[in-house]
C-alpha cells in the first residue's frame, strides 16, 4: 500500500496546534466535495467550534456525513439535534447516524475525519473526539494523511467509512427523543472535567466553545415554516433558553369586552423549545407570580396552541407581555411587563411570530 504525505498532529497546552482550527482550515479548501466524521463522543460545544465553516461548506453544495456513538456518558442530544438542523436546511447533502454498541465489553470508539476533494483525500485520525475538550484543550495526538484519490490507501479509507456507515442507523427526531428519555444521552451542562485531581485550574484556549446556544442557531433560520418546524424538535435539547417573552393579545381567549380573563395561549414552538415538552407529552409545571403560585399541566398538541389559565393575569390590562424566567426544573418565575415598557419589550424581545396577526414571542 502506497501512502502519501503523513503529518503528526499533537494538541498540547501551548496552543500551537488546535484540532478545531485545522478542521476549519480543511473545510475551506478549494475543491472539497465531502466531509465524513465518525466520532465516539460528540457534543454541541465541539460542533459549535466548526459550525460556521461547516455550514458555509454545505451552502456551497458540499456533502456531510456524521456518525456518532452514544450511551457513553458524553454524547449529548444537542449533537444529534444540530445534525438534524443541518439536514433540515440542506436536505440531501447531510446524513446523520448513530452506532449502538452490541457488546458490553466492546464500544464504538473511532475519531476519524475524512475530507474528500476532487483529486485527493485528507484523513485526520487520532485520539480527539468531536467535543469541546477533544478538539480544543485536551492533550490529544493524531496524524494527517494526504492521499491521491486513485491510490489503494484512499480506497481502503473509503472502505473503512463504508463499514462504519453499515453499523449505523440513520437518526431522526424520534430516535433522539427516545435516547434522551432512556438516559442514553448526556447533557451539555455536564462539564468535561477530571474528577481525579480537583486542582481548580481551567485551561483558557482562546476559543469560546459553541459561541452561541443551540437554540439561537435555530432562531436564525430565515424561513418561518422551517424555523417553526426546527424549534418544535428542540424538546430533547439539554441546554434550554433562560427566558420566554410572550405577548398577550387584547382579545385573546378569556379576555376583552370589559370582562376579566386569564386564559392565554402558548405557541406550539415554545412548548418544545422553552418548556421541553415534546409532541403528545405532558409536563406538570409551577408558575411563580409575585402574587400567586399556579400549578399547570402543559400538554403538547402538535398542531395547536396550548391554553393555560393563569389567575394573576385576570386584572392585567391587555395587550401585555409576560416574562417567564427559568428558576429550576419545571419551575418558572413570572412577571407582567410594565405598561411603560410594553412597546420597547415587544420590539426588542418578542422577535418571533408564526404568522401575521398572531401573538409575538421570543426566547433567550
C-alpha positions as CSV (number, residue, x, y, z in Angstrom):
1,X,0.0,0.0,0.0
2,X,1.4,3.4,-1.0
3,X,0.9,6.2,1.4
4,X,1.2,9.9,0.5
5,X,2.3,12.6,3.0
6,X,1.9,12.0,6.7
7,X,2.0,14.8,9.2
8,X,1.9,14.1,13.0
9,X,-0.6,16.3,14.8
10,X,-0.4,17.0,18.5
11,X,-2.6,19.3,20.6
12,X,-1.0,20.4,23.8
13,X,-1.4,23.2,26.4
14,X,0.8,25.6,24.5
15,X,-1.9,26.2,21.8
16,X,0.4,25.9,18.8
17,X,-2.0,23.4,17.3
18,X,-5.7,23.0,17.9
19,X,-7.7,20.4,16.1
20,X,-10.7,22.6,15.6
21,X,-8.6,25.2,13.8
22,X,-7.2,22.6,11.5
23,X,-10.7,21.3,10.8
24,X,-11.9,24.8,9.9
25,X,-8.9,25.2,7.6
26,X,-9.6,22.0,5.8
27,X,-13.3,22.9,5.4
28,X,-12.2,25.9,3.5
29,X,-10.1,24.0,0.9
30,X,-11.0,24.7,-2.7
31,X,-12.4,21.6,-4.4
32,X,-13.6,20.0,-1.2
33,X,-16.6,17.8,-2.0
34,X,-17.4,15.6,1.0
35,X,-16.7,15.6,4.7
36,X,-17.2,12.4,6.7
37,X,-16.8,12.3,10.5
38,X,-17.0,9.3,12.8
39,X,-16.6,10.1,16.5
40,X,-17.2,8.1,19.6
41,X,-18.2,11.2,21.5
42,X,-19.9,14.3,20.2
43,X,-21.3,17.5,21.8
44,X,-22.5,20.8,20.6
45,X,-19.7,22.6,22.5
46,X,-17.3,20.9,20.0
47,X,-19.5,21.1,16.9
48,X,-20.1,24.8,17.6
49,X,-16.4,25.4,17.0
50,X,-16.6,24.3,13.4
51,X,-20.3,25.0,12.7
52,X,-19.7,28.3,10.8
53,X,-17.3,26.7,8.3
54,X,-19.4,23.6,8.1
55,X,-22.5,25.5,7.1
56,X,-20.5,27.5,4.6
57,X,-19.3,24.3,3.0
58,X,-22.8,22.9,2.8
59,X,-24.2,26.2,1.4
60,X,-21.6,25.8,-1.4
61,X,-23.0,22.4,-2.3
62,X,-20.9,20.1,-0.2
63,X,-21.9,16.8,1.4
64,X,-21.5,16.0,5.1
65,X,-21.9,12.6,6.9
66,X,-21.8,12.5,10.7
67,X,-21.8,9.3,12.7
68,X,-21.6,9.4,16.5
69,X,-21.6,6.9,19.3
70,X,-24.0,7.3,22.2
71,X,-24.9,5.8,25.5
72,X,-21.4,6.6,26.6
73,X,-21.9,9.4,29.2
74,X,-20.6,12.1,26.9
75,X,-22.5,12.4,23.6
76,X,-25.4,14.9,24.1
77,X,-28.8,15.1,22.3
78,X,-27.7,18.6,21.1
79,X,-25.0,17.0,18.9
80,X,-27.7,14.9,17.0
81,X,-30.1,17.9,17.0
82,X,-27.5,20.0,15.3
83,X,-27.1,17.3,12.7
84,X,-30.8,17.2,12.1
85,X,-30.8,21.0,11.9
86,X,-28.2,20.7,9.1
87,X,-30.3,18.0,7.4
88,X,-33.4,20.2,7.5
89,X,-31.6,23.2,6.0
90,X,-29.5,21.3,3.4
91,X,-31.7,18.2,2.7
92,X,-29.9,15.6,0.6
93,X,-26.4,17.0,1.5
94,X,-26.4,15.6,5.1
95,X,-26.5,12.2,6.7
96,X,-26.6,11.8,10.5
97,X,-26.1,8.3,12.0
98,X,-25.7,6.7,15.4
99,X,-24.0,3.4,16.3
100,X,-25.4,1.2,19.1
101,X,-22.8,-0.9,20.9
102,X,-23.6,-4.6,20.5
103,X,-21.4,-5.8,23.4
104,X,-20.9,-4.8,27.0
105,X,-17.1,-5.0,26.6
106,X,-16.6,-3.5,23.1
107,X,-17.6,0.1,22.2
108,X,-17.8,2.3,19.1
109,X,-14.6,4.3,19.6
110,X,-13.3,5.9,16.4
111,X,-12.1,9.5,15.9
112,X,-11.9,9.9,12.1
113,X,-12.3,12.9,9.9
114,X,-12.2,12.4,6.1
115,X,-12.0,15.3,3.6
116,X,-12.7,14.2,0.1
117,X,-11.5,16.5,-2.7
118,X,-11.6,16.1,-6.5
119,X,-8.1,14.6,-6.8
120,X,-7.2,13.6,-3.3
121,X,-8.4,12.8,0.2
122,X,-7.1,14.1,3.5
123,X,-7.6,11.8,6.5
124,X,-7.3,13.0,10.1
125,X,-7.3,10.3,12.8
126,X,-6.2,10.2,16.4
127,X,-7.5,10.5,19.9
128,X,-9.6,13.7,19.6
129,X,-13.4,13.3,19.8
130,X,-15.8,15.9,18.4
131,X,-16.3,17.6,21.7
132,X,-15.1,21.0,23.1
133,X,-12.4,19.3,25.1
134,X,-11.4,16.9,22.4
135,X,-10.7,19.4,19.6
136,X,-9.6,22.5,21.6
137,X,-8.0,21.8,25.0
138,X,-7.2,18.2,25.8
139,X,-3.8,16.8,25.2
140,X,-4.5,14.8,22.0
141,X,-2.4,13.2,19.3
142,X,-3.1,12.1,15.8
143,X,-1.9,12.0,12.2
144,X,-3.0,13.7,9.0
145,X,-2.7,11.7,5.7
146,X,-2.9,13.2,2.3
147,X,-3.6,10.5,-0.4
148,X,-4.1,10.5,-4.1
149,X,-7.7,9.8,-5.0
150,X,-6.9,6.7,-7.0
151,X,-4.5,5.2,-4.5
152,X,-5.1,1.9,-2.8
153,X,-4.9,3.8,0.6
154,X,-7.7,6.1,-0.4
155,X,-9.8,3.1,-1.4
156,X,-9.0,1.5,2.0
157,X,-10.2,4.6,3.8
158,X,-13.4,4.7,1.7
159,X,-14.0,1.0,2.7
160,X,-13.4,1.8,6.3
161,X,-16.1,4.5,6.1
162,X,-18.4,2.2,4.3
163,X,-18.1,-0.4,7.1
164,X,-18.8,2.2,9.8
165,X,-21.8,3.5,7.9
166,X,-23.2,0.0,7.7
167,X,-23.0,-0.2,11.5
168,X,-25.0,3.0,12.0
169,X,-28.7,3.7,12.0
170,X,-29.9,7.0,10.4
171,X,-31.0,9.4,13.1
172,X,-34.4,11.1,13.2
173,X,-36.0,13.2,15.9
174,X,-37.9,10.2,17.3
175,X,-34.5,8.5,17.9
176,X,-33.2,11.5,19.8
177,X,-36.3,11.7,21.9
178,X,-36.2,8.0,22.8
179,X,-32.5,8.1,23.6
180,X,-33.0,11.1,25.8
181,X,-35.9,9.6,27.6
182,X,-34.0,6.4,28.2
183,X,-31.0,8.3,29.7
184,X,-28.7,7.2,26.9
185,X,-27.6,10.8,26.1
186,X,-25.6,13.1,28.3
187,X,-26.1,16.8,28.9
188,X,-24.2,19.8,27.6
189,X,-24.4,21.1,31.2
190,X,-22.1,18.4,32.4
191,X,-18.6,19.7,32.1
192,X,-15.8,17.6,30.6
193,X,-13.5,17.8,33.6
194,X,-11.4,15.4,35.5
195,X,-12.7,14.2,38.9
196,X,-9.2,12.9,39.8
197,X,-7.1,16.0,40.6
198,X,-9.6,18.7,41.6
199,X,-6.9,21.4,41.0
200,X,-9.4,24.2,40.4
201,X,-7.4,25.2,37.3
202,X,-9.0,25.6,33.9
203,X,-7.2,26.0,30.6
204,X,-8.1,29.0,28.5
205,X,-7.6,28.1,24.9
206,X,-8.8,31.4,23.5
207,X,-11.9,29.8,22.0
208,X,-15.5,30.3,23.1
209,X,-16.9,26.8,22.9
210,X,-20.1,26.8,20.9
211,X,-20.2,30.6,20.6
212,X,-24.0,30.5,20.9
213,X,-26.5,28.2,22.4
214,X,-28.0,25.7,20.0
215,X,-31.5,27.2,20.2
216,X,-30.0,30.5,19.0
217,X,-28.9,28.8,15.8
218,X,-32.4,27.6,15.2
219,X,-33.8,31.1,15.7
220,X,-31.6,32.3,12.8
221,X,-33.4,30.2,10.2
222,X,-34.9,32.8,7.9
223,X,-38.0,30.9,6.5
224,X,-40.8,31.0,9.1
225,X,-42.1,27.5,8.5
226,X,-38.7,25.9,8.6
227,X,-37.8,27.8,11.8
228,X,-41.0,26.8,13.4
229,X,-40.5,23.1,12.4
230,X,-36.9,23.2,13.7
231,X,-37.9,24.8,17.1
232,X,-40.6,22.0,17.6
233,X,-37.7,19.5,17.6
234,X,-35.8,21.1,20.4
235,X,-37.6,19.4,23.3
236,X,-34.7,16.9,23.9
237,X,-32.1,19.6,24.0
238,X,-30.0,19.7,27.2
239,X,-29.5,23.5,27.1
240,X,-32.7,25.4,27.1
241,X,-33.4,29.2,26.9
242,X,-33.5,31.0,30.2
243,X,-36.4,33.4,29.4
244,X,-39.6,33.4,27.4
245,X,-41.3,36.7,26.5
246,X,-44.9,36.1,25.4
247,X,-47.3,38.7,24.1
248,X,-50.9,38.5,25.4
249,X,-53.3,39.9,22.8
250,X,-56.1,42.3,23.7
251,X,-58.9,40.0,22.6
252,X,-57.2,36.7,23.4
253,X,-59.5,33.9,24.7
254,X,-61.0,34.7,28.1
255,X,-60.4,38.4,28.0
256,X,-61.7,41.5,26.2
257,X,-65.1,43.3,26.0
258,X,-64.6,44.5,29.6
259,X,-64.6,41.0,31.0
260,X,-61.7,39.8,33.2
261,X,-59.8,37.0,31.6
262,X,-56.8,34.9,32.5
263,X,-56.5,32.3,29.8
264,X,-53.6,32.6,27.4
265,X,-52.2,30.5,24.6
266,X,-48.7,29.1,24.3
267,X,-47.4,28.8,20.7
268,X,-46.5,25.2,19.8
269,X,-42.8,26.1,19.3
270,X,-42.5,27.4,22.8
271,X,-43.7,24.0,24.3
272,X,-40.7,22.2,22.7
273,X,-38.0,24.9,22.6
274,X,-38.6,26.6,26.0
275,X,-40.6,24.2,28.2
276,X,-39.1,21.0,26.8
277,X,-42.4,19.2,26.2
278,X,-42.4,17.1,23.1
279,X,-45.4,16.1,20.9
280,X,-48.1,14.2,22.8
281,X,-46.2,14.7,26.0
282,X,-47.4,16.4,29.2
283,X,-45.5,18.0,32.0
284,X,-46.6,19.5,35.4
285,X,-45.0,22.9,35.9
286,X,-45.1,25.6,38.5
287,X,-45.5,29.3,37.6
288,X,-44.5,31.6,40.4
289,X,-46.0,35.1,40.1
290,X,-45.4,37.8,42.8
291,X,-49.0,37.4,43.9
292,X,-49.7,33.7,43.4
293,X,-48.3,30.3,42.6
294,X,-50.0,28.5,39.8
295,X,-49.6,24.7,39.0
296,X,-50.4,23.8,35.4
297,X,-50.2,20.7,33.3
298,X,-48.7,21.6,29.9
299,X,-49.7,19.3,27.0
300,X,-48.1,19.5,23.6
301,X,-50.9,19.2,21.0
302,X,-48.7,19.1,17.9
303,X,-50.8,21.2,15.6
304,X,-52.5,23.5,18.1
305,X,-51.5,26.1,20.7
306,X,-51.9,25.1,24.4
307,X,-54.3,27.1,26.5
308,X,-53.2,27.9,30.0
309,X,-55.2,29.6,32.8
310,X,-53.1,31.9,34.9
311,X,-55.1,33.7,37.6
312,X,-52.6,36.5,38.2
313,X,-53.4,37.7,34.6
314,X,-57.0,38.4,35.5
315,X,-56.6,42.1,36.1
316,X,-53.7,42.7,33.7
317,X,-54.6,45.3,31.1
318,X,-54.2,43.9,27.6
319,X,-52.3,43.8,25.3
320,X,-49.4,43.0,27.6
321,X,-46.3,40.8,27.8
322,X,-45.5,38.1,30.3
323,X,-41.9,37.2,31.1
324,X,-41.2,33.6,32.1
325,X,-37.8,33.1,33.8
326,X,-36.5,29.6,34.3
327,X,-36.0,29.0,38.1
328,X,-35.4,25.3,38.3
329,X,-36.6,22.0,36.8
330,X,-40.2,22.8,35.6
331,X,-40.4,25.9,37.7
332,X,-40.7,29.5,36.3
333,X,-40.7,32.9,37.9
334,X,-43.3,35.0,36.0
335,X,-43.6,38.8,35.7
336,X,-46.0,41.1,33.8
337,X,-44.0,43.6,31.9
338,X,-45.0,47.2,33.0
339,X,-47.1,49.1,30.6
340,X,-44.4,51.7,30.2
341,X,-42.0,49.1,28.8
342,X,-44.5,47.2,26.6
343,X,-43.6,48.7,23.2
344,X,-39.9,48.5,23.8
345,X,-40.1,44.9,25.0
346,X,-42.3,43.9,22.2
347,X,-39.8,45.3,19.7
348,X,-36.6,44.0,21.3
349,X,-37.6,40.7,22.9
350,X,-40.7,39.4,21.0
351,X,-38.9,38.7,17.7
352,X,-40.8,35.5,16.7
353,X,-44.2,35.3,15.1
354,X,-45.9,32.3,13.5
355,X,-48.0,34.3,11.0
356,X,-49.1,37.9,10.6
357,X,-51.5,39.0,13.3
358,X,-50.5,36.2,15.7
359,X,-49.1,36.8,19.1
360,X,-45.4,37.6,19.2
361,X,-42.9,35.9,21.4
362,X,-39.2,35.5,22.0
363,X,-36.7,33.3,23.8
364,X,-33.2,34.0,25.1
